[in-house]
């Protein structure tokens, strides 16, 4: 169950990273800016992507560790 949960976390994090990347690219292309400071919105959106990618990697890693522990009989 822990391995399945970790894989689900990895899948959703990868999905969110993909969609956030698409959003940042679309915001950059359209030239969208914040209402008050007129800063480009895509910069903040792009800065979120590495965190989601790392979350996906961590989910895959944890799933592998859970499966490895199960095969070794130490779970």
Beta strands, then each sheet from edge to edge (+ up, - down):
end
